[in-house]
Amino acid sequence: MNAPRLLPALLFAALPCLPMAASAAPSAEESITAPETHNRELNVGDKAPDQYKRDDQTVTDWKAKGLPAPEKESHWVRMGDHYVLVQITNGVVLAIHPAK
């Protein structure tokens, strides 16, 4: 038996048996469809389009809108009918809240 050929074959055969990372279905406040992303759904943890990392997109009156204080190096932006907390450094969506 040729051991160098057998090992890759066994690994390939076992690949479908490996558990996949379970992800819960997002709730209404964990995903949105941003109009600027060609109807691509954004979820918490996804990367927002780069334009939302800029300061000119910042919602400055977040407290008046009932939003929690933004985390360090993040800001609230408006995407359609939702407010989205975006991390400025990498564009990751940290939270999604419906606009009232």
Sequence and secondary structure as in RCSB ss.txt:
>XXXX:A:sequence
MNAPRLLPALLFAALPCLPMAASAAPSAEESITAPETHNRELNVGDKAPDQYKRDDQTVTDWKAKGLPAPEKESH
WVRMGDHYVLVQITNGVVLAIHPAK
>XXXX:A:secstr
  HHHHHHHHHHHHGGGS         TTTEEE GGGTT EEETTSB  GGGGSGGGB TTTTTTT     TTEE
EEEETTEEEEEETTT BEEEEEE  
